[in-house]
Amino acid sequence: MFAAEAGGLGALAAAAAIRTPTVIACGAADDCAFILLEWLDLQPLNHAAGSILGRKLAQLHRCQGESCGWHEDNFIGATPQINTPHRDWAYFFGMYRLRPQLDLAVARGLDKGLHARGLAIVERLSGLFLDYRPQASLLHGDLWAGNVGQLADGEPVIFDPACYRGDREADIAMAELFGGFPTSFFAAYREDWGLDRDYERRKPLYNLYHILNHYNLFGAAYLGQAGRMIEAVLGDLRR
């Protein structure tokens, strides 16, 4: 996990878009693994730093590759994240994001009927991409408010990534899921690089991945939300 985190931080730093803590060392001693990062005295994002971060995130997303995925698997929280490269984003997201989380969830007690409806989303989700062909942008991958901050001079910082290449909307959707970002962040991002008109239709699909992961990591408190999101996304796809 620490090696994957170090690799993600290195990729973000190489993009030269947003400040990250420098990785000083990463390794293991006896039965204990460790990662040593540059100390940054961080504060929550204010309005001005949020605006800067929005523009810088658009810059990061302009770092694009030919395929979705990553050169190695990594983790979303403590859950393994499969990153097998594929040129088709809808296929990638269905097979390497939603399906593994659904299969893990049913193994942990998710109702089999709900699991089946989730798999129906995987089979149909290309319907959300009929007129939209996202580029394989460099993503932070776990962009919630707990993984961002600012320095005393107002420079924004991101950390604790789950990097891969995919639809930039996935980062924006995650940022909206739990709140905590100033409205200036979203306004500046959209001003720099507007979102597709059907983004709001795809947002629940992208955030279903994270809610299922929270169910798998933290238990039944997220079951109701996961179920509602599955029903909503599947209902949209069946229209």
GUKE-627685 format. One line per 2 residues: number of its first residue (from 1); their letters; for each residue x, y, z negated of N, C-alpha, C. Coordinates in Angstrom, 1 decimal, padded with zeros to 4 digits, m for minus. Example, Ala and Ser with C-alpha at 12.3 -4.5 7.8 and 13.67 -1.06 7.14 Angstrom:
2
1) AS) 013.2:m005.7:m007.8:012.3:m004.5:m007.8:013.2:m003.3:m007.8 ~ 012.8:m002.2:m007.1:013.7:m001.1:m007.1:012.9:000.0:m007.9;
END
This chain:
239
1) MF) 000.8:m001.2:000.0:000.0:000.0:000.0:000.9:001.3:000.0 ~ 001.9:001.3:m000.8:002.8:002.4:m000.9:003.5:002.6:000.4;
3) AA) 003.9:001.5:001.1:004.6:001.7:002.4:003.7:002.2:003.4 ~ 002.4:001.8:003.4:001.5:002.4:004.3:001.2:003.8:004.1;
5) EA) 001.1:004.2:002.8:001.0:005.6:002.4:002.1:006.5:002.9 ~ 003.3:005.9:002.7:004.5:006.7:003.1:004.6:006.8:004.6;
7) GG) 004.1:005.8:005.4:004.1:005.9:006.8:003.1:006.9:007.3 ~ 001.9:006.9:006.6:000.9:007.9:007.0:001.4:009.3:006.7;
9) LG) 002.0:009.6:005.6:002.5:010.9:005.3:003.6:011.3:006.3 ~ 004.4:010.4:006.7:005.4:010.7:007.7:004.8:011.1:009.0;
11) AL) 003.8:010.4:009.4:003.1:010.7:010.7:002.5:012.1:010.6 ~ 001.8:012.4:009.5:001.2:013.7:009.4:002.3:014.8:009.4;
13) AA) 003.4:014.6:008.7:004.5:015.5:008.6:005.1:015.8:010.0 ~ 005.2:014.7:010.8:005.8:014.8:012.1:004.9:015.6:013.0;
15) AA) 003.6:015.6:012.8:002.7:016.3:013.6:002.9:017.8:013.4 ~ 003.5:018.2:012.3:003.8:019.6:012.0:002.6:020.5:012.1;
17) AI) 001.4:020.0:011.6:000.2:020.8:011.6:m000.2:021.3:010.2 ~ m000.1:020.4:009.2:m000.5:020.6:007.8:000.5:020.2:006.9;
19) RT) 000.8:020.9:005.8:001.8:020.6:004.8:001.4:019.3:004.1 ~ 002.4:018.4:003.9:002.2:017.2:003.1:003.3:017.1:002.1;
21) PT) 003.2:016.4:001.0:004.3:016.1:000.1:005.3:015.3:000.8 ~ 006.6:015.6:000.7:007.7:014.8:001.3:007.8:013.5:000.5;
23) VI) 008.0:012.4:001.2:008.3:011.1:000.6:009.8:011.0:000.3 ~ 010.1:010.9:m001.0:011.5:010.8:m001.4:012.0:009.4:m001.4;
25) AC) 011.1:008.4:m001.9:011.5:007.0:m001.9:010.3:006.2:m002.0 ~ 010.4:004.9:m001.6:009.3:004.0:m001.6:010.0:002.6:m001.7;
27) GA) 009.5:001.8:m002.6:010.2:000.4:m002.7:009.6:m000.4:m003.8 ~ 010.4:m001.3:m004.3:010.0:m002.2:m005.4:011.2:m002.5:m006.3;
29) AD) 010.9:m002.7:m007.6:011.9:m003.2:m008.5:011.3:m004.3:m009.4 ~ 011.9:m005.4:m009.3:011.3:m006.6:m009.9:009.8:m006.8:m009.5;
31) DC) 008.9:m006.7:m010.4:007.5:m007.0:m010.0:006.7:m005.6:m009.9 ~ 007.4:m004.5:m009.8:006.7:m003.2:m009.8:007.1:m002.4:m008.5;
33) AF) 006.0:m002.0:m007.8:006.2:m001.2:m006.6:006.0:000.3:m007.0 ~ 006.6:001.1:m006.2:006.6:002.6:m006.5:006.7:003.4:m005.2;
35) IL) 006.1:004.6:m005.3:006.4:005.6:m004.3:006.7:006.9:m005.0 ~ 007.7:007.6:m004.6:008.1:008.9:m005.2:007.9:010.0:m004.3;
37) LE) 007.1:011.0:m004.6:006.8:012.1:m003.7:007.3:013.4:m004.3 ~ 007.5:014.3:m003.4:007.8:015.7:m003.8:006.6:016.2:m004.7;
39) WL) 007.0:016.9:m005.8:006.0:017.5:m006.7:005.5:018.8:m006.0 ~ 004.2:019.0:m005.9:003.6:020.2:m005.4:002.6:020.6:m006.5;
41) DL) 002.7:021.8:m006.9:001.7:022.3:m007.9:000.5:022.8:m007.2 ~ m000.5:021.9:m007.1:m001.7:022.2:m006.3:m002.9:022.7:m007.1;
43) QP) m003.7:023.5:m006.4:m004.9:024.1:m006.9:m006.0:023.7:m005.9 ~ m007.3:023.8:m006.4:m008.4:023.5:m005.4:m008.4:024.6:m004.3;
45) LN) m008.9:024.2:m003.1:m009.0:025.1:m002.0:m009.9:026.3:m002.3 ~ m009.5:027.5:m002.0:m010.4:028.6:m002.1:m010.9:028.9:m000.6;
47) HA) m011.6:030.0:m000.5:m012.2:030.3:000.8:m011.2:030.5:001.9 ~ m010.1:031.3:001.5:m009.1:031.6:002.5:m008.3:030.4:002.9;
49) AG) m007.9:029.6:001.9:m007.1:028.3:002.2:m008.0:027.3:003.0 ~ m009.3:027.3:002.7:m010.2:026.4:003.5:m010.2:026.8:004.9;
51) SI) m010.3:028.1:005.2:m010.3:028.5:006.6:m009.0:028.1:007.3 ~ m007.9:028.3:006.6:m006.6:027.9:007.2:m006.5:026.4:007.5;
53) LG) m007.0:025.6:006.5:m007.0:024.2:006.7:m007.9:023.8:007.9 ~ m009.0:024.4:008.0:m009.9:024.1:009.2:m009.2:024.2:010.5;
55) RK) m008.5:025.3:010.7:m007.7:025.6:011.9:m006.6:024.6:012.1 ~ m005.9:024.3:011.0:m004.8:023.4:011.0:m005.2:021.9:011.3;
57) LA) m006.4:021.6:010.8:m006.9:020.2:011.0:m007.2:020.1:012.5 ~ m007.8:021.1:013.1:m008.0:021.1:014.6:m006.7:020.9:015.3;
59) QL) m005.7:021.5:014.8:m004.3:021.4:015.5:m003.9:019.9:015.3 ~ m004.1:019.3:014.1:m003.7:017.9:013.9:m004.4:017.0:014.9;
61) HR) m005.7:017.3:015.0:m006.5:016.4:015.9:m006.2:016.5:017.3 ~ m005.4:017.5:017.7:m005.0:017.6:019.1:m003.8:016.8:019.4;
63) CQ) m003.2:016.2:018.3:m002.2:015.2:018.5:m002.8:013.8:018.8 ~ m002.8:013.5:020.1:m003.6:012.4:020.6:m002.8:011.3:021.2;
65) GE) m003.3:010.1:021.2:m002.7:008.9:021.8:m003.6:008.3:022.9 ~ m003.1:007.2:023.4:m003.9:006.5:024.5:m004.9:005.5:023.9;
67) SC) m004.6:005.0:022.7:m005.5:004.0:022.2:m005.9:004.4:020.8 ~ m007.1:003.9:020.4:m007.6:004.0:019.0:m006.8:003.0:018.1;
69) GW) m006.7:003.3:016.9:m006.0:002.3:016.0:m004.7:002.9:015.5 ~ m003.8:002.0:015.2:m002.5:002.4:014.6:m001.5:001.3:014.9;
71) HE) m000.2:001.5:014.7:000.8:000.5:015.0:000.8:m000.6:013.9 ~ 000.1:m000.4:012.8:000.1:m001.4:011.7:m001.2:m001.2:010.9;
73) DN) m001.6:m002.2:010.2:m002.8:m002.1:009.4:m002.4:m001.3:008.1 ~ m003.3:m000.7:007.5:m003.1:000.0:006.2:m004.2:m000.2:005.3;
75) FI) m004.6:000.8:004.5:m005.6:000.7:003.5:m006.5:001.9:003.4 ~ m007.8:001.6:003.1:m008.7:002.7:002.8:m009.0:002.5:001.3;
77) GA) m008.4:003.4:000.4:m008.4:003.1:m001.0:m007.6:001.8:m001.2 ~ m008.2:000.8:m001.9:m007.5:m000.4:m002.1:m007.9:m001.5:m001.1;
79) TP) m008.8:m001.2:m000.1:m009.3:m002.1:000.8:m008.5:m002.1:002.1 ~ m008.1:m003.3:002.6:m007.3:m003.4:003.8:m008.1:m002.8:005.0;
81) QI) m007.4:m002.1:005.8:m008.0:m001.4:007.0:m007.3:m001.9:008.2 ~ m008.1:m002.6:009.1:m007.5:m003.2:010.3:m007.4:m002.1:011.4;
83) NT) m006.2:m002.0:012.0:m006.0:m001.0:013.0:m005.5:m001.5:014.3 ~ m005.9:m002.7:014.7:m005.6:m003.3:016.0:m005.9:m002.3:017.1;
85) PH) m005.0:m001.8:017.9:m005.3:m000.8:019.0:m006.3:m001.3:020.0 ~ m007.1:m000.4:020.4:m008.1:m000.7:021.5:m008.5:000.6:022.1;
87) RD) m008.7:000.6:023.4:m009.0:001.9:024.1:m010.4:002.3:024.0 ~ m011.3:001.4:023.6:m012.7:001.7:023.5:m013.1:002.0:022.0;
89) WA) m013.3:003.3:021.8:m013.6:003.7:020.4:m014.8:003.0:019.8 ~ m015.9:002.9:020.5:m017.1:002.3:020.0:m016.8:000.8:019.6;
91) YF) m016.1:000.1:020.4:m015.7:m001.3:020.1:m014.8:m001.3:018.8 ~ m013.8:m000.4:018.8:m012.9:m000.3:017.7:m013.6:m000.1:016.4;
93) FG) m014.5:000.9:016.4:m015.2:001.3:015.1:m016.1:000.2:014.7 ~ m016.8:m000.5:015.6:m017.7:m001.6:015.2:m016.9:m002.8:014.7;
95) MY) m015.9:m003.2:015.4:m015.2:m004.4:015.0:m014.2:m004.3:013.9 ~ m013.5:m003.1:013.8:m012.4:m003.0:012.9:m012.7:m002.0:011.7;
97) RL) m013.9:m001.4:011.8:m014.3:m000.6:010.6:m015.6:m001.1:010.0 ~ m016.7:m001.1:010.7:m017.9:m001.6:010.1:m018.0:m003.1:009.8;
99) RP) m017.6:m003.9:010.7:m017.8:m005.3:010.5:m017.0:m005.9:009.3 ~ m015.7:m005.5:009.2:m015.0:m006.0:008.0:m015.6:m005.6:006.7;
101) QL) m016.1:m004.3:006.6:m016.7:m003.9:005.4:m018.0:m004.6:005.1 ~ m018.8:m004.9:006.2:m020.1:m005.6:006.0:m019.8:m007.0:005.6;
103) DL) m018.8:m007.7:006.2:m018.5:m009.1:005.8:m018.0:m009.1:004.3 ~ m017.2:m008.2:003.9:m016.7:m008.1:002.6:m017.8:m007.8:001.6;
105) AV) m018.8:m007.0:002.0:m019.9:m006.7:001.2:m020.8:m007.9:000.9 ~ m021.1:m008.6:002.0:m022.0:m009.8:001.8:m021.3:m010.9:000.9;
107) AR) m020.0:m010.9:001.0:m019.2:m011.8:000.1:m019.3:m011.4:m001.3 ~ m019.6:m010.1:m001.5:m019.7:m009.5:m002.9:m021.1:m009.3:m003.3;
109) GL) m022.1:m009.9:m002.6:m023.5:m009.9:m003.1:m024.4:m009.1:m002.3 ~ m024.0:m008.5:m001.2:m024.9:m007.7:m000.3:m026.0:m008.7:000.2;
111) DK) m027.3:m008.2:000.2:m028.3:m009.0:000.8:m028.0:m009.4:002.2 ~ m028.3:m010.7:002.5:m028.0:m011.2:003.9:m028.8:m010.5:005.0;
113) GL) m030.0:m010.1:004.6:m030.8:m009.4:005.6:m030.2:m008.1:005.9 ~ m029.8:m007.4:004.9:m029.1:m006.1:005.1:m027.8:m006.2:005.9;
115) HA) m027.1:m007.3:005.6:m025.9:m007.6:006.3:m026.2:m007.8:007.8 ~ m027.3:m008.5:008.1:m027.7:m008.8:009.5:m028.0:m007.5:010.2;
117) RG) m028.7:m006.6:009.5:m029.1:m005.3:010.1:m027.8:m004.4:010.3 ~ m026.8:m004.6:009.4:m025.6:m003.9:009.7:m024.9:m004.4:010.9;
119) LA) m024.9:m005.7:011.1:m024.3:m006.3:012.3:m025.0:m005.9:013.6 ~ m026.3:m005.7:013.4:m027.1:m005.2:014.6:m026.6:m003.8:015.0;
121) IV) m026.1:m003.0:014.0:m025.5:m001.7:014.3:m024.3:m001.9:015.2 ~ m023.4:m002.8:014.7:m022.2:m003.1:015.4:m022.5:m003.5:016.9;
123) ER) m023.5:m004.2:017.1:m023.8:m004.7:018.5:m024.4:m003.5:019.3 ~ m025.0:m002.6:018.7:m025.7:m001.5:019.5:m025.0:m000.2:019.5;
125) LS) m023.9:000.0:018.7:m023.5:001.4:018.4:m022.9:002.1:019.6 ~ m022.6:001.3:020.7:m022.2:002.0:022.0:m023.3:003.0:022.5;
127) GL) m024.5:002.8:022.0:m025.6:003.7:022.4:m025.4:005.1:021.9 ~ m024.6:005.3:020.9:m024.3:006.6:020.4:m023.1:007.3:021.2;
129) FL) m022.6:006.6:022.2:m021.5:007.1:022.9:m021.7:007.1:024.4 ~ m022.9:007.2:024.9:m023.2:007.1:026.3:m022.7:008.3:027.0;
131) DY) m022.8:009.5:026.4:m022.3:010.7:027.1:m021.2:011.4:026.3 ~ m020.5:010.6:025.5:m019.5:011.2:024.6:m018.3:010.2:024.6;
133) RP) m017.1:010.7:025.1:m016.0:009.8:025.1:m014.9:010.5:024.3 ~ m014.8:010.2:023.0:m013.8:010.8:022.1:m012.4:010.4:022.5;
135) QA) m011.5:011.4:022.3:m010.1:011.1:022.4:m009.5:010.5:021.2 ~ m008.4:009.8:021.3:m007.8:009.1:020.1:m006.9:010.1:019.4;
137) SL) m007.6:010.9:018.5:m006.9:011.9:017.7:m006.2:011.3:016.5 ~ m005.1:011.9:016.1:m004.5:011.6:014.8:m005.4:012.0:013.7;
139) LH) m005.8:011.0:012.9:m006.8:011.3:011.8:m006.1:011.1:010.4 ~ m006.5:011.9:009.5:m006.1:011.7:008.1:m006.7:010.4:007.6;
141) GD) m008.0:010.2:007.9:m008.6:008.9:007.6:m009.3:008.8:006.3 ~ m009.0:009.6:005.3:m009.7:009.6:004.0:m009.8:011.0:003.5;
143) LW) m010.4:011.8:004.3:m010.4:013.3:004.1:m011.6:013.7:003.2 ~ m011.4:013.4:001.9:m012.4:014.0:000.9:m011.6:015.0:000.1;
145) AG) m012.4:015.8:m000.7:m011.9:016.9:m001.4:m010.8:016.6:m002.4 ~ m010.8:015.3:m002.9:m009.7:014.9:m003.8:m008.4:014.7:m003.2;
147) NV) m008.3:014.7:m001.8:m007.0:014.5:m001.1:m006.5:015.8:m000.4 ~ m007.0:016.9:m000.9:m006.5:018.2:m000.3:m006.3:019.2:m001.5;
149) GQ) m005.6:020.2:m001.2:m005.3:021.2:m002.2:m004.6:022.4:m001.6 ~ m004.2:023.4:m002.4:m003.5:024.5:m001.9:m002.4:024.8:m002.8;
151) LA) m001.3:025.4:m002.3:m000.2:025.9:m003.1:m000.6:027.3:m003.6 ~ 000.2:027.9:m004.5:m000.1:029.2:m005.1:m000.1:030.3:m004.0;
153) DG) 000.6:030.1:m002.9:000.6:031.1:m001.9:m000.5:030.9:m000.9 ~ m001.4:030.0:m001.1:m002.5:029.8:m000.2:m002.3:028.7:000.9;
155) EP) m001.2:028.1:000.9:m000.9:027.1:002.0:m001.7:025.8:001.7 ~ m002.5:025.3:002.6:m003.2:024.1:002.3:m002.3:022.9:002.4;
157) VI) m002.6:021.8:001.7:m001.8:020.6:001.6:m002.8:019.4:001.7 ~ m002.4:018.4:002.4:m003.2:017.1:002.5:m002.3:016.0:002.0;
159) FD) m002.9:014.9:001.5:m002.1:013.8:001.0:m003.0:012.6:000.9 ~ m002.4:011.4:000.4:m003.1:010.2:000.3:m003.9:009.8:001.5;
161) PA) m003.2:009.7:002.7:m003.9:009.4:004.0:m004.2:007.9:004.2 ~ m005.1:007.7:005.1:m005.3:006.3:005.7:m005.3:006.5:007.2;
163) CY) m004.2:006.9:007.7:m004.0:007.3:009.1:m004.4:006.3:010.1 ~ m005.0:006.7:011.2:m005.1:006.0:012.4:m005.5:007.0:013.5;
165) RG) m005.7:006.5:014.8:m006.1:007.4:015.8:m007.6:007.0:016.2 ~ m008.4:008.0:016.3:m009.8:007.8:016.6:m010.5:009.1:016.8;
167) DR) m011.9:009.0:016.8:m012.7:010.2:017.0:m012.5:011.2:015.8 ~ m012.2:012.4:016.2:m012.0:013.5:015.2:m013.2:013.7:014.3;
169) EA) m014.4:013.4:014.9:m015.6:013.6:014.1:m015.6:012.7:012.8 ~ m014.8:011.6:012.8:m014.8:010.8:011.6:m014.2:011.5:010.4;
171) DI) m013.2:012.3:010.7:m012.6:013.2:009.6:m013.6:014.2:009.1 ~ m014.2:014.9:010.0:m015.2:015.9:009.6:m016.4:015.3:008.9;
173) AM) m016.9:014.2:009.3:m018.0:013.5:008.6:m017.6:013.1:007.2 ~ m016.4:012.6:007.0:m015.9:012.2:005.7:m015.8:013.5:004.8;
175) AE) m015.3:014.6:005.3:m015.2:015.8:004.6:m016.6:016.3:004.1 ~ m017.6:016.0:004.8:m018.9:016.4:004.5:m019.6:015.5:003.5;
177) LF) m019.1:014.3:003.4:m019.9:013.2:002.7:m020.0:013.5:001.2 ~ m018.9:013.8:000.5:m019.0:014.0:m000.9:m018.9:015.5:m001.4;
179) GG) m018.8:016.4:m000.4:m018.7:017.8:m000.7:m017.4:018.2:m001.3 ~ m017.3:019.5:m001.8:m016.1:020.0:m002.4:m015.2:020.8:m001.5;
181) FP) m015.5:020.9:m000.2:m014.8:021.8:000.7:m015.5:023.1:000.9 ~ m014.8:024.2:000.9:m015.5:025.5:001.1:m016.1:025.5:002.5;
183) TS) m017.2:026.3:002.6:m017.8:026.4:003.9:m016.9:027.0:005.0 ~ m015.9:027.7:004.5:m015.0:028.3:005.5:m014.2:027.3:006.2;
185) FF) m013.9:026.1:005.6:m013.2:025.0:006.3:m013.9:024.6:007.5 ~ m015.2:024.3:007.4:m016.0:023.8:008.5:m016.2:024.9:009.6;
187) AA) m016.4:026.1:009.1:m016.6:027.2:010.1:m015.4:027.4:010.9 ~ m014.2:027.4:010.3:m013.0:027.7:011.0:m012.6:026.5:012.0;
189) YR) m012.9:025.3:011.5:m012.7:024.1:012.4:m013.5:024.3:013.7 ~ m014.8:024.5:013.5:m015.7:024.6:014.6:m015.4:025.8:015.5;
191) ED) m014.9:026.9:014.9:m014.6:028.0:015.7:m013.4:027.7:016.6 ~ m012.4:026.9:016.1:m011.2:026.6:016.8:m011.5:025.5:017.8;
193) WG) m012.4:024.5:017.5:m012.7:023.4:018.3:m014.1:022.9:018.0 ~ m015.1:023.3:018.8:m016.4:023.0:018.5:m016.7:021.5:018.6;
195) LD) m017.7:021.0:017.8:m018.1:019.6:017.8:m019.1:019.4:018.9 ~ m019.2:018.1:019.3:m020.2:017.7:020.3:m021.6:017.9:019.7;
197) RD) m022.6:018.2:020.6:m023.9:018.5:020.2:m024.6:017.3:019.4 ~ m024.1:016.1:019.7:m024.7:014.9:019.0:m023.9:014.4:017.8;
199) YE) m023.0:015.3:017.3:m022.3:014.9:016.1:m023.1:014.5:014.9 ~ m024.2:015.2:014.7:m025.1:014.9:013.5:m025.7:013.5:013.7;
201) RR) m025.9:013.0:014.9:m026.4:011.6:015.0:m025.3:010.6:014.6 ~ m024.0:010.9:014.9:m023.0:009.9:014.6:m022.4:010.0:013.2;
203) KP) m022.7:011.2:012.6:m022.1:011.3:011.2:m022.5:010.2:010.2 ~ m023.8:009.8:010.2:m024.2:008.7:009.3:m023.5:007.4:009.6;
205) LY) m023.2:007.2:010.9:m022.5:006.0:011.3:m021.1:006.0:010.7 ~ m020.4:007.1:010.8:m019.0:007.2:010.3:m019.0:007.1:008.8;
207) NL) m019.9:007.7:008.1:m019.9:007.7:006.7:m020.4:006.4:006.1 ~ m021.1:005.6:006.9:m021.5:004.3:006.4:m020.3:003.5:006.1;
209) YH) m019.2:003.6:006.9:m018.0:002.9:006.6:m017.5:003.2:005.2 ~ m017.5:004.5:004.8:m017.0:004.8:003.5:m017.9:004.4:002.3;
211) IL) m019.2:004.5:002.6:m020.1:004.1:001.5:m020.0:002.6:001.3 ~ m019.9:001.8:002.4:m019.7:000.4:002.2:m018.4:000.1:001.5;
213) NH) m017.4:000.8:001.8:m016.1:000.7:001.1:m016.3:001.0:m000.4 ~ m017.0:002.0:m000.7:m017.3:002.3:m002.1:m018.0:001.2:m002.8;
215) YN) m019.0:000.6:m002.1:m019.7:m000.5:m002.7:m018.8:m001.6:m002.9 ~ m017.9:m001.9:m002.0:m016.9:m003.0:m002.1:m015.9:m002.8:m003.2;
217) LF) m015.6:m001.5:m003.4:m014.6:m001.2:m004.5:m015.2:m001.0:m005.9 ~ m016.4:m000.3:m005.9:m016.9:000.2:m007.2:m018.3:m000.4:m007.6;
219) GA) m018.9:m001.2:m006.7:m020.0:m002.0:m007.1:m021.4:m001.3:m006.7 ~ m022.4:m001.8:m007.4:m023.8:m001.6:m007.0:m024.3:m000.2:m007.0;
221) AY) m023.6:000.7:m007.6:m024.0:002.1:m007.6:m024.2:002.7:m006.2 ~ m023.5:002.1:m005.3:m023.5:002.6:m003.9:m024.4:001.7:m003.0;
223) LG) m025.1:000.7:m003.6:m025.9:m000.2:m002.7:m027.1:000.5:m002.1 ~ m027.8:001.2:m002.9:m029.0:001.9:m002.4:m028.6:002.8:m001.2;
225) QA) m027.6:003.6:m001.4:m027.2:004.5:m000.4:m026.7:003.8:000.9 ~ m026.0:002.7:000.7:m025.6:001.9:001.9:m026.8:001.4:002.6;
227) GR) m027.8:000.9:001.9:m029.0:000.3:002.5:m029.7:001.4:003.3 ~ m029.9:002.6:002.7:m030.6:003.6:003.4:m029.9:004.1:004.7;
229) MI) m028.6:004.1:004.6:m027.8:004.5:005.8:m027.9:003.5:006.9 ~ m027.8:002.2:006.5:m027.9:001.1:007.5:m029.3:001.3:008.2;
231) EA) m030.3:001.4:007.4:m031.7:001.5:008.0:m031.8:002.8:008.9 ~ m031.2:003.9:008.5:m031.3:005.1:009.3:m030.5:005.0:010.6;
233) VL) m029.3:004.5:010.5:m028.5:004.3:011.8:m029.1:003.3:012.7 ~ m029.6:002.2:012.2:m030.2:001.2:013.1:m031.5:001.7:013.7;
235) GD) m032.3:002.4:012.9:m033.5:003.0:013.4:m033.2:004.0:014.5 ~ m032.2:004.8:014.4:m031.8:005.7:015.5:m031.4:005.0:016.7;
237) LR) m030.6:003.9:016.6:m030.1:003.1:017.7:m031.3:002.4:018.4 ~ m032.3:002.1:017.7:m033.5:001.3:018.3:m034.5:002.2:019.0;
239) R) m034.3:003.5:018.9:m035.3:004.5:019.5:m035.2:004.4:021.0;
END
